[in-house]
Amino acid sequence: MADNPETADTPEGHPLRTVPIEITIAVGRARPSVQELLRLDENAVLPLDRRIEDPVELFVGDRLIARGELQELDGGEPGQLAVRLTEVANLPKEPG
């Protein structure tokens, strides 16, 4: 594959910039026993280790990249969730 000489050396021209990544939002964890897990059925409630006002965590793979708070997306479909970032991890900066 031939590099475009006009854009190959600039971060804006890097071909990986447009590759989408998946961000996982963790709202909490549960630690049921196997016995409790086997008893779960429809409409069961599984308590989490967080409260509703606690921040959520954003991960790329297993790396924590930010924290934030859940909110309803302005201008989106009714009930559509979004995350307002309140803390961003110190990620390595691009050279340049």
N, CA, C and O atoms as a printed pandas DataFrame, in Angstrom:
     atom_number atom_name residue_name chain_id  residue_number  x_coord  y_coord  z_coord
0              1         N          MET        A               1    0.854   -1.161    0.000
1              2        CA          MET        A               1    0.000    0.000    0.000
2              3         C          MET        A               1    0.902    1.227    0.000
3              4         O          MET        A               1    1.790    1.345    0.845
4              5         N          ALA        A               2    0.688    2.112   -0.913
5              6        CA          ALA        A               2    1.503    3.319   -1.046
6              7         C          ALA        A               2    1.007    4.385   -0.091
7              8         O          ALA        A               2   -0.197    4.598    0.050
8              9         N          ASP        A               3    1.958    5.062    0.573
9             10        CA          ASP        A               3    1.612    6.168    1.463
10            11         C          ASP        A               3    1.352    7.412    0.640
11            12         O          ASP        A               3    2.015    7.646   -0.370
12            13         N          ASN        A               4    0.397    8.202    1.065
13            14        CA          ASN        A               4    0.161    9.493    0.443
14            15         C          ASN        A               4    1.183   10.453    1.027
15            16         O          ASN        A               4    1.128   10.725    2.226
16            17         N          PRO        A               5    2.121   10.984    0.233
17            18        CA          PRO        A               5    3.175   11.821    0.784
18            19         C          PRO        A               5    2.660   13.095    1.434
19            20         O          PRO        A               5    3.361   13.679    2.261
20            21         N          GLU        A               6    1.473   13.539    1.092
21            22        CA          GLU        A               6    0.942   14.779    1.669
22            23         C          GLU        A               6    0.385   14.578    3.072
23            24         O          GLU        A               6    0.318   15.527    3.855
24            25         N          THR        A               7   -0.021   13.333    3.402
25            26        CA          THR        A               7   -0.675   13.129    4.694
26            27         C          THR        A               7   -0.007   12.073    5.558
27            28         O          THR        A               7   -0.362   11.949    6.730
28            29         N          ALA        A               8    0.938   11.308    5.039
29            30        CA          ALA        A               8    1.498   10.188    5.780
30            31         C          ALA        A               8    2.218   10.616    7.050
31            32         O          ALA        A               8    2.220    9.860    8.021
32            33         N          ASP        A               9    2.831   11.798    7.086
33            34        CA          ASP        A               9    3.609   12.225    8.245
34            35         C          ASP        A               9    2.816   13.066    9.232
35            36         O          ASP        A               9    3.374   13.493   10.243
36            37         N          THR        A              10    1.547   13.319    8.980
37            38        CA          THR        A              10    0.762   14.135    9.886
38            39         C          THR        A              10   -0.209   13.256   10.659
39            40         O          THR        A              10   -0.767   12.317   10.092
40            41         N          PRO        A              11   -0.424   13.541   11.950
41            42        CA          PRO        A              11   -1.380   12.749   12.723
42            43         C          PRO        A              11   -2.777   12.758   12.114
43            44         O          PRO        A              11   -3.488   11.755   12.167
44            45         N          GLU        A              12   -3.178   13.916   11.524
45            46        CA          GLU        A              12   -4.512   14.011   10.942
46            47         C          GLU        A              12   -4.676   13.064    9.764
47            48         O          GLU        A              12   -5.788   12.618    9.478
48            49         N          GLY        A              13   -3.575   12.751    9.072
49            50        CA          GLY        A              13   -3.649   11.892    7.904
50            51         C          GLY        A              13   -3.451   10.425    8.199
51            52         O          GLY        A              13   -3.488    9.605    7.281
52            53         N          HIS        A              14   -3.240   10.067    9.463
53            54        CA          HIS        A              14   -2.994    8.669    9.807
54            55         C          HIS        A              14   -4.252    7.855    9.540
55            56         O          HIS        A              14   -5.334    8.242    9.982
56            57         N          PRO        A              15   -4.138    6.736    8.828
57            58        CA          PRO        A              15   -5.327    5.953    8.472
58            59         C          PRO        A              15   -6.056    5.351    9.677
59            60         O          PRO        A              15   -7.244    5.046    9.571
60            61         N          LEU        A              16   -5.391    5.174   10.803
61            62        CA          LEU        A              16   -6.068    4.590   11.970
62            63         C          LEU        A              16   -6.986    5.572   12.682
63            64         O          LEU        A              16   -7.792    5.159   13.516
64            65         N          ARG        A              17   -6.884    6.872   12.371
65            66        CA          ARG        A              17   -7.725    7.870   13.030
66            67         C          ARG        A              17   -9.211    7.628   12.807
67            68         O          ARG        A              17  -10.021    8.026   13.644
68            69         N          THR        A              18   -9.590    6.999   11.727
69            70        CA          THR        A              18  -11.009    6.823   11.413
70            71         C          THR        A              18  -11.528    5.437   11.792
71            72         O          THR        A              18  -12.693    5.130   11.541
72            73         N          VAL        A              19  -10.683    4.596   12.394
73            74        CA          VAL        A              19  -11.120    3.264   12.807
74            75         C          VAL        A              19  -11.928    3.390   14.094
75            76         O          VAL        A              19  -11.421    3.923   15.081
76            77         N          PRO        A              20  -13.171    2.914   14.108
77            78        CA          PRO        A              20  -13.979    3.019   15.321
78            79         C          PRO        A              20  -13.469    2.054   16.396
79            80         O          PRO        A              20  -12.975    0.971   16.082
80            81         N          ILE        A              21  -13.593    2.450   17.652
81            82        CA          ILE        A              21  -13.260    1.567   18.761
82            83         C          ILE        A              21  -14.490    1.428   19.643
83            84         O          ILE        A              21  -15.389    2.269   19.614
84            85         N          GLU        A              22  -14.518    0.378   20.409
85            86        CA          GLU        A              22  -15.640    0.154   21.311
86            87         C          GLU        A              22  -15.246    0.571   22.719
87            88         O          GLU        A              22  -14.203    0.161   23.229
88            89         N          ILE        A              23  -16.084    1.385   23.340
89            90        CA          ILE        A              23  -15.878    1.802   24.721
90            91         C          ILE        A              23  -16.936    1.106   25.571
91            92         O          ILE        A              23  -18.127    1.163   25.265
92            93         N          THR        A              24  -16.493    0.456   26.630
93            94        CA          THR        A              24  -17.402   -0.210   27.556
94            95         C          THR        A              24  -17.626    0.699   28.752
95            96         O          THR        A              24  -16.676    1.237   29.320
96            97         N          ILE        A              25  -18.891    0.868   29.133
97            98        CA          ILE        A              25  -19.249    1.691   30.279
98            99         C          ILE        A              25  -19.652    0.754   31.417
99           100         O          ILE        A              25  -20.619    0.002   31.292
100          101         N          ALA        A              26  -18.913    0.801   32.523
101          102        CA          ALA        A              26  -19.205   -0.061   33.666
102          103         C          ALA        A              26  -19.977    0.741   34.705
103          104         O          ALA        A              26  -19.495    1.759   35.203
104          105         N          VAL        A              27  -21.175    0.272   35.026
105          106        CA          VAL        A              27  -21.993    0.958   36.022
106          107         C          VAL        A              27  -21.862    0.316   37.398
107          108         O          VAL        A              27  -22.288    0.904   38.392
108          109         N          GLY        A              28  -21.286   -0.865   37.472
109          110        CA          GLY        A              28  -21.106   -1.542   38.752
110          111         C          GLY        A              28  -20.857   -3.016   38.542
111          112         O          GLY        A              28  -20.911   -3.529   37.424
112          113         N          ARG        A              29  -20.582   -3.684   39.650
113          114        CA          ARG        A              29  -20.315   -5.119   39.599
114          115         C          ARG        A              29  -21.184   -5.819   40.626
115          116         O          ARG        A              29  -21.579   -5.240   41.638
116          117         N          ALA        A              30  -21.468   -7.075   40.342
117          118        CA          ALA        A              30  -22.206   -7.933   41.268
118          119         C          ALA        A              30  -21.365   -9.183   41.516
119          120         O          ALA        A              30  -20.643   -9.634   40.626
120          121         N          ARG        A              31  -21.456   -9.735   42.706
121          122        CA          ARG        A              31  -20.694  -10.932   43.044
122          123         C          ARG        A              31  -21.617  -11.974   43.683
123          124         O          ARG        A              31  -21.467  -12.299   44.861
124          125         N          PRO        A              32  -22.565  -12.492   42.910
125          126        CA          PRO        A              32  -23.437  -13.528   43.488
126          127         C          PRO        A              32  -22.678  -14.855   43.580
127          128         O          PRO        A              32  -21.727  -15.096   42.837
128          129         N          SER        A              33  -23.116  -15.699   44.500
129          130        CA          SER        A              33  -22.575  -17.056   44.550
130          131         C          SER        A              33  -23.161  -17.832   43.370
131          132         O          SER        A              33  -24.140  -17.396   42.765
132          133         N          VAL        A              34  -22.584  -18.941   43.056
133          134        CA          VAL        A              34  -23.112  -19.780   41.970
134          135         C          VAL        A              34  -24.543  -20.186   42.298
135          136         O          VAL        A              34  -25.403  -20.206   41.418
136          137         N          GLN        A              35  -24.799  -20.508   43.563
137          138        CA          GLN        A              35  -26.149  -20.892   43.966
138          139         C          GLN        A              35  -27.134  -19.749   43.700
139          140         O          GLN        A              35  -28.218  -19.981   43.166
140          141         N          GLU        A              36  -26.762  -18.510   44.071
141          142        CA          GLU        A              36  -27.628  -17.356   43.815
142          143         C          GLU        A              36  -27.811  -17.126   42.318
143          144         O          GLU        A              36  -28.905  -16.789   41.864
144          145         N          LEU        A              37  -26.747  -17.308   41.563
145          146        CA          LEU        A              37  -26.809  -17.127   40.112
146          147         C          LEU        A              37  -27.760  -18.128   39.474
147          148         O          LEU        A              37  -28.509  -17.775   38.563
148          149         N          LEU        A              38  -27.740  -19.360   39.936
149          150        CA          LEU        A              38  -28.620  -20.395   39.381
150          151         C          LEU        A              38  -30.089  -20.150   39.721
151          152         O          LEU        A              38  -30.972  -20.657   39.028
152          153         N          ARG        A              39  -30.364  -19.383   40.775
153          154        CA          ARG        A              39  -31.750  -19.087   41.158
154          155         C          ARG        A              39  -32.320  -17.889   40.407
155          156         O          ARG        A              39  -33.522  -17.633   40.491
156          157         N          LEU        A              40  -31.486  -17.146   39.674
157          158        CA          LEU        A              40  -31.981  -15.962   38.961
158          159         C          LEU        A              40  -32.949  -16.366   37.862
159          160         O          LEU        A              40  -32.737  -17.349   37.153
160          161         N          ASP        A              41  -33.999  -15.597   37.737
161          162        CA          ASP        A              41  -34.932  -15.784   36.630
162          163         C          ASP        A              41  -35.443  -14.411   36.225
163          164         O          ASP        A              41  -35.001  -13.393   36.758
164          165         N          GLU        A              42  -36.361  -14.387   35.296
165          166        CA          GLU        A              42  -36.905  -13.123   34.803
166          167         C          GLU        A              42  -37.442  -12.289   35.959
167          168         O          GLU        A              42  -38.113  -12.813   36.848
168          169         N          ASN        A              43  -37.151  -11.007   35.948
169          170        CA          ASN        A              43  -37.556  -10.027   36.952
170          171         C          ASN        A              43  -36.773  -10.115   38.264
171          172         O          ASN        A              43  -37.097   -9.419   39.226
172          173         N          ALA        A              44  -35.751  -10.959   38.307
173          174        CA          ALA        A              44  -34.889  -10.996   39.499
174          175         C          ALA        A              44  -34.102   -9.689   39.559
175          176         O          ALA        A              44  -33.848   -9.061   38.531
176          177         N          VAL        A              45  -33.724   -9.289   40.755
177          178        CA          VAL        A              45  -32.948   -8.065   40.954
178          179         C          VAL        A              45  -31.557   -8.481   41.430
179          180         O          VAL        A              45  -31.411   -9.232   42.395
180          181         N          LEU        A              46  -30.555   -7.983   40.742
181          182        CA          LEU        A              46  -29.167   -8.293   41.070
182          183         C          LEU        A              46  -28.514   -7.019   41.608
183          184         O          LEU        A              46  -28.225   -6.112   40.828
184          185         N          PRO        A              47  -28.276   -6.927   42.904
185          186        CA          PRO        A              47  -27.698   -5.708   43.476
186          187         C          PRO        A              47  -26.267   -5.483   42.982
187          188         O          PRO        A              47  -25.484   -6.424   42.850
188          189         N          LEU        A              48  -25.948   -4.227   42.716
189          190        CA          LEU        A              48  -24.602   -3.852   42.290
190          191         C          LEU        A              48  -23.853   -3.215   43.450
191          192         O          LEU        A              48  -24.442   -2.869   44.474
192          193         N          ASP        A              49  -22.547   -3.066   43.273
193          194        CA          ASP        A              49  -21.706   -2.497   44.326
194          195         C          ASP        A              49  -21.649   -0.968   44.276
195          196         O          ASP        A              49  -20.814   -0.363   44.949
196          197         N          ARG        A              50  -22.509   -0.346   43.502
197          198        CA          ARG        A              50  -22.503    1.116   43.367
198          199         C          ARG        A              50  -23.889    1.677   43.611
199          200         O          ARG        A              50  -24.904    0.984   43.534
200          201         N          ARG        A              51  -23.883    2.986   43.914
201          202        CA          ARG        A              51  -25.145    3.700   44.069
202          203         C          ARG        A              51  -25.449    4.426   42.766
203          204         O          ARG        A              51  -24.558    4.605   41.935
204          205         N          ILE        A              52  -26.671    4.837   42.583
205          206        CA          ILE        A              52  -27.104    5.434   41.322
206          207         C          ILE        A              52  -26.370    6.740   41.019
207          208         O          ILE        A              52  -26.193    7.091   39.852
208          209         N          GLU        A              53  -25.938    7.467   42.059
209          210        CA          GLU        A              53  -25.239    8.726   41.818
210          211         C          GLU        A              53  -23.725    8.558   41.678
211          212         O          GLU        A              53  -23.030    9.536   41.403
212          213         N          ASP        A              54  -23.199    7.348   41.859
213          214        CA          ASP        A              54  -21.767    7.098   41.707
214          215         C          ASP        A              54  -21.349    7.216   40.247
215          216         O          ASP        A              54  -22.155    6.963   39.351
216          217         N          PRO        A              55  -20.094    7.598   39.997
217          218        CA          PRO        A              55  -19.634    7.704   38.607
218          219         C          PRO        A              55  -19.551    6.342   37.931
219          220         O          PRO        A              55  -19.348    5.318   38.582
220          221         N          VAL        A              56  -19.709    6.353   36.625
221          222        CA          VAL        A              56  -19.498    5.154   35.822
222          223         C          VAL        A              56  -18.067    5.198   35.298
223          224         O          VAL        A              56  -17.445    6.260   35.279
224          225         N          GLU        A              57  -17.545    4.057   34.876
225          226        CA          GLU        A              57  -16.176    3.982   34.371
226          227         C          GLU        A              57  -16.188    3.601   32.902
227          228         O          GLU        A              57  -16.961    2.739   32.485
228          229         N          LEU        A              58  -15.328    4.243   32.116
229          230        CA          LEU        A              58  -15.228    3.987   30.679
230          231         C          LEU        A              58  -13.933    3.241   30.410
231          232         O          LEU        A              58  -12.861    3.659   30.848
232          233         N          PHE        A              59  -14.040    2.136   29.690
233          234        CA          PHE        A              59  -12.895    1.287   29.385
234          235         C          PHE        A              59  -12.749    1.101   27.884
235          236         O          PHE        A              59  -13.742    1.011   27.162
236          237         N          VAL        A              60  -11.508    1.044   27.417
237          238        CA          VAL        A              60  -11.178    0.527   26.093
238          239         C          VAL        A              60  -10.381   -0.729   26.383
239          240         O          VAL        A              60   -9.278   -0.666   26.926
240          241         N          GLY        A              61  -10.948   -1.878   26.015
241          242        CA          GLY        A              61  -10.361   -3.141   26.442
242          243         C          GLY        A              61  -10.437   -3.197   27.950
243          244         O          GLY        A              61  -11.508   -3.009   28.527
244          245         N          ASP        A              62   -9.297   -3.456   28.603
245          246        CA          ASP        A              62   -9.295   -3.478   30.065
246          247         C          ASP        A              62   -8.654   -2.223   30.655
247          248         O          ASP        A              62   -8.367   -2.179   31.852
248          249         N          ARG        A              63   -8.427   -1.199   29.823
249          250        CA          ARG        A              63   -7.798    0.041   30.285
250          251         C          ARG        A              63   -8.848    1.095   30.616
251          252         O          ARG        A              63   -9.673    1.453   29.776
252          253         N          LEU        A              64   -8.804    1.586   31.852
253          254        CA          LEU        A              64   -9.693    2.663   32.288
254          255         C          LEU        A              64   -9.243    3.956   31.613
255          256         O          LEU        A              64   -8.093    4.372   31.755
256          257         N          ILE        A              65  -10.165    4.592   30.871
257          258        CA          ILE        A              65   -9.796    5.821   30.158
258          259         C          ILE        A              65  -10.490    7.059   30.718
259          260         O          ILE        A              65  -10.021    8.177   30.501
260          261         N          ALA        A              66  -11.598    6.878   31.436
261          262        CA          ALA        A              66  -12.323    8.044   31.954
262          263         C          ALA        A              66  -13.378    7.596   32.951
263          264         O          ALA        A              66  -13.688    6.411   33.075
264          265         N          ARG        A              67  -13.922    8.586   33.660
265          266        CA          ARG        A              67  -15.088    8.384   34.523
266          267         C          ARG        A              67  -16.106    9.455   34.156
267          268         O          ARG        A              67  -15.756   10.507   33.621
268          269         N          GLY        A              68  -17.366    9.169   34.452
269          270        CA          GLY        A              68  -18.386   10.146   34.126
270          271         C          GLY        A              68  -19.692    9.833   34.816
271          272         O          GLY        A              68  -19.780    8.933   35.652
272          273         N          GLU        A              69  -20.713   10.603   34.443
273          274        CA          GLU        A              69  -22.038   10.392   35.020
274          275         C          GLU        A              69  -23.040   10.142   33.903
275          276         O          GLU        A              69  -22.992   10.765   32.843
276          277         N          LEU        A              70  -23.948    9.210   34.174
277          278        CA          LEU        A              70  -24.995    8.904   33.201
278          279         C          LEU        A              70  -25.993   10.048   33.141
279          280         O          LEU        A              70  -26.308   10.674   34.153
280          281         N          GLN        A              71  -26.476   10.303   31.951
281          282        CA          GLN        A              71  -27.535   11.286   31.759
282          283         C          GLN        A              71  -28.313   10.916   30.504
283          284         O          GLN        A              71  -27.876   10.095   29.697
284          285         N          GLU        A              72  -29.466   11.535   30.362
285          286        CA          GLU        A              72  -30.253   11.328   29.156
286          287         C          GLU        A              72  -29.696   12.241   28.067
287          288         O          GLU        A              72  -29.414   13.413   28.314
288          289         N          LEU        A              73  -29.539   11.695   26.863
289          290        CA          LEU        A              73  -28.962   12.438   25.747
290          291         C          LEU        A              73  -29.903   13.547   25.299
291          292         O          LEU        A              73  -31.053   13.289   24.944
292          293         N          ASP        A              74  -29.408   14.788   25.317
293          294        CA          ASP        A              74  -30.189   15.921   24.821
294          295         C          ASP        A              74  -30.358   15.789   23.315
295          296         O          ASP        A              74  -29.383   15.575   22.595
296          297         N          GLY        A              75  -31.578   15.914   22.841
297          298        CA          GLY        A              75  -31.834   15.857   21.412
298          299         C          GLY        A              75  -31.888   14.450   20.848
299          300         O          GLY        A              75  -32.136   14.276   19.655
300          301         N          GLY        A              76  -31.665   13.456   21.669
301          302        CA          GLY        A              76  -31.731   12.071   21.198
302          303         C          GLY        A              76  -33.124   11.509   21.381
303          304         O          GLY        A              76  -34.068   12.234   21.696
304          305         N          GLU        A              77  -33.239   10.216   21.181
305          306        CA          GLU        A              77  -34.515    9.554   21.418
306          307         C          GLU        A              77  -34.823    9.590   22.911
307          308         O          GLU        A              77  -33.901    9.555   23.725
308          309         N          PRO        A              78  -36.086    9.660   23.284
309          310        CA          PRO        A              78  -36.432    9.680   24.711
310          311         C          PRO        A              78  -35.836    8.458   25.422
311          312         O          PRO        A              78  -35.986    7.324   24.968
312          313         N          GLY        A              79  -35.163    8.715   26.537
313          314        CA          GLY        A              79  -34.568    7.638   27.312
314          315         C          GLY        A              79  -33.187    7.204   26.852
315          316         O          GLY        A              79  -32.576    6.346   27.489
316          317         N          GLN        A              80  -32.673    7.775   25.758
317          318        CA          GLN        A              80  -31.356    7.372   25.263
318          319         C          GLN        A              80  -30.287    7.877   26.218
319          320         O          GLN        A              80  -30.258    9.059   26.560
320          321         N          LEU        A              81  -29.404    6.975   26.649
321          322        CA          LEU        A              81  -28.373    7.313   27.615
322          323         C          LEU        A              81  -27.141    7.913   26.971
323          324         O          LEU        A              81  -26.832    7.657   25.807
324          325         N          ALA        A              82  -26.448    8.714   27.754
325          326        CA          ALA        A              82  -25.163    9.291   27.367
326          327         C          ALA        A              82  -24.319    9.362   28.635
327          328         O          ALA        A              82  -24.828    9.160   29.738
328          329         N          VAL        A              83  -23.037    9.647   28.478
329          330        CA          VAL        A              83  -22.141    9.815   29.618
330          331         C          VAL        A              83  -21.479   11.180   29.518
331          332         O          VAL        A              83  -20.876   11.504   28.494
332          333         N          ARG        A              84  -21.585   11.981   30.569
333          334        CA          ARG        A              84  -20.872   13.253   30.659
334          335         C          ARG        A              84  -19.572   12.961   31.395
335          336         O          ARG        A              84  -19.593   12.524   32.546
336          337         N          LEU        A              85  -18.427   13.201   30.730
337          338        CA          LEU        A              85  -17.133   12.894   31.319
338          339         C          LEU        A              85  -16.820   13.878   32.441
339          340         O          LEU        A              85  -16.971   15.090   32.287
340          341         N          THR        A              86  -16.382   13.330   33.574
341          342        CA          THR        A              86  -16.006   14.151   34.712
342          343         C          THR        A              86  -14.519   14.024   35.031
343          344         O          THR        A              86  -13.959   14.847   35.756
344          345         N          GLU        A              87  -13.888   12.990   34.486
345          346        CA          GLU        A              87  -12.470   12.751   34.725
346          347         C          GLU        A              87  -11.933   11.945   33.555
347          348         O          GLU        A              87  -12.532   10.946   33.159
348          349         N          VAL        A              88  -10.809   12.373   33.002
349          350        CA          VAL        A              88  -10.182   11.665   31.882
350          351         C          VAL        A              88   -8.799   11.222   32.319
351          352         O          VAL        A              88   -8.048   11.995   32.913
352          353         N          ALA        A              89   -8.463    9.958   32.018
353          354        CA          ALA        A              89   -7.157    9.423   32.388
354          355         C          ALA        A              89   -6.054   10.153   31.642
355          356         O          ALA        A              89   -6.286   10.692   30.560
356          357         N          ASN        A              90   -4.867   10.173   32.207
357          358        CA          ASN        A              90   -3.704   10.754   31.545
358          359         C          ASN        A              90   -3.234    9.783   30.468
359          360         O          ASN        A              90   -2.450    8.871   30.733
360          361         N          LEU        A              91   -3.720    9.991   29.264
361          362        CA          LEU        A              91   -3.355    9.124   28.151
362          363         C          LEU        A              91   -2.128    9.699   27.463
363          364         O          LEU        A              91   -1.934   10.914   27.460
364          365         N          PRO        A              92   -1.293    8.835   26.875
365          366        CA          PRO        A              92   -0.123    9.368   26.161
366          367         C          PRO        A              92   -0.554   10.284   25.020
367          368         O          PRO        A              92   -1.478    9.962   24.273
368          369         N          LYS        A              93    0.111   11.417   24.890
369          370        CA          LYS        A              93   -0.189   12.362   23.831
370          371         C          LYS        A              93    0.493   11.916   22.550
371          372         O          LYS        A              93    1.540   11.268   22.573
372          373         N          GLU        A              94   -0.133   12.283   21.412
373          374        CA          GLU        A              94    0.476   11.999   20.110
374          375         C          GLU        A              94    1.701   12.893   19.926
375          376         O          GLU        A              94    1.705   14.043   20.363
376          377         N          PRO        A              95    2.735   12.364   19.283
377          378        CA          PRO        A              95    3.897   13.214   19.024
378          379         C          PRO        A              95    3.532   14.369   18.086
379          380         O          PRO        A              95    2.669   14.237   17.219
380          381         N          GLY        A              96    4.208   15.496   18.283
381          382        CA          GLY        A              96    3.985   16.610   17.354
382          383         C          GLY        A              96    3.385   17.741   17.962
383          384         O          GLY        A              96    3.143   18.746   17.293
